[in-house]
Amino acid sequence: MQMHDANCTRKGSTRVTPNTESVQLAGKTLHVYTRYSTLAWVHKSNLTITNFVDLDESLALVAPPTKGSPNTRMDPSLLYAQLPHDYDGLVVSFDGSAKTEKNGGYGSCSWIVWKLPEWHIVIAASAYLEVTTVNMAEYNGMNNGVLAALEHGAEHLVIVGDSRLAIQQSLGVIACRKDSLVALLNRHRELTAKLKSVRYLHVVREYNAAADSLAGEALESKVSKVVLNDHRKSELKEQNARNDL
C-alpha cells in the first residue's frame, strides 16, 4: 500500500514525487497529492462541471466520477500518486465490505494506523457490522481509523482508501444526500476538526491490500478484532510492501 504510481514499471522506472496542492475548505487547509499541478489543469480545462463543484477547488481531481457525481473527465494518471519518500507521520488506511440485502445485508470494515517512514503498525483492527451498505462500511472504517489515530496523539494525518465516494464527500467535492451517509460524514468532520491538518489520497484497490485483507476476514468470520499477533502484523506489512515493487 505504499502509494506508488499505478502505471510505473517494476524496474528502470523513475518515480516522481507529486506536487502538493493546498485548498481552504470550511476553514481548514486540505492537501491533495498529485503528480501534476491540479490548479493549472483546472484553469486550462474547457470542461463543464455541475454547479456544486467550485472550479477553484482543484480537489475535484482527487478521484474519478461516481454515479451521481459531477460529470468531469480526468486524466487517470492524476489519480495514483505516491506519498513523498521523506514523509514522517501517521497514515490511516481503511476499507469496507458488505453483502447485498438479498445476501444478508451485513458487512465489515477495517482500519490500520501506520507510522511512517518505517511503516510500523500502530494499530490494525476490523469490525463486523450486522446491518450496513458498502458505503456505510467504508465510512465506518475511515472514521474508526481517524479515531484510533487521534487516540495515539495524531495532529496531522494522511487518510488513504479506495473508496472514491467517501473521499470525495469528505473533501466536499460531491454532495452527500443519503441520510445514513450524512450522519457518518458529519461524524468524520467532527473527528478531523480535532486535527491540525488532514490529507486524503485515493488509491486503487490493489494498493489497499492490507486493509482489504482485514475487512475480508471480518466479513467471512463475522468477528471484530484488533490484530495483536506479530506474525499477522508482519503479513500486513508484507502486503503493504508488495506495492513498492
HUHUNOR-V159494 format. One record per backbone hydrogen bond with DSSP energy under -0.5 kcal/mol. CO is the residue of the C=O (numbers start at 1). NH is the residue of the N-H. If there is no record, write none. Layout:
CO | NH
CO | NH
This chain:
1 | 3
5 | 8
13 | 15
15 | 17
19 | 21
19 | 34
21 | 32
23 | 30
25 | 28
28 | 25
28 | 30
29 | 198
30 | 23
31 | 200
32 | 21
34 | 19
36 | 38
37 | 41
38 | 42
39 | 43
40 | 44
41 | 45
42 | 45
50 | 53
52 | 54
54 | 57
56 | 58
57 | 60
58 | 61
59 | 62
60 | 63
66 | 69
70 | 72
72 | 74
74 | 76
75 | 78
76 | 79
76 | 80
79 | 81
82 | 18
84 | 87
89 | 116
90 | 158
91 | 93
91 | 114
92 | 160
93 | 112
94 | 162
95 | 110
97 | 108
100 | 103
100 | 105
101 | 104
105 | 132
106 | 99
107 | 129
108 | 97
109 | 127
110 | 95
111 | 125
112 | 93
112 | 114
113 | 122
113 | 123
114 | 91
114 | 116
115 | 119
115 | 120
116 | 89
120 | 115
120 | 122
123 | 113
124 | 227
125 | 111
126 | 225
127 | 109
128 | 130
129 | 107
133 | 137
134 | 138
135 | 139
136 | 140
137 | 141
138 | 142
139 | 143
140 | 144
141 | 145
142 | 146
143 | 147
144 | 148
145 | 149
146 | 150
147 | 151
148 | 152
149 | 152
149 | 154
150 | 153
155 | 196
155 | 197
156 | 90
157 | 199
158 | 92
158 | 160
159 | 201
160 | 94
161 | 203
162 | 164
163 | 167
164 | 168
165 | 169
166 | 170
167 | 171
168 | 172
168 | 173
168 | 174
169 | 172
175 | 177
178 | 181
178 | 182
179 | 183
180 | 184
181 | 185
182 | 186
183 | 187
184 | 188
185 | 189
186 | 190
187 | 191
188 | 192
189 | 193
191 | 194
192 | 195
197 | 157
198 | 31
199 | 159
200 | 33
201 | 161
204 | 207
205 | 208
206 | 209
208 | 212
209 | 213
210 | 214
211 | 215
212 | 216
213 | 217
214 | 218
215 | 219
216 | 220
217 | 221
218 | 222
225 | 126
226 | 228
229 | 233
230 | 234
231 | 235
232 | 236
233 | 237
234 | 238
235 | 239
236 | 240
237 | 241
238 | 242
240 | 2
240 | 243
241 | 244
242 | 245
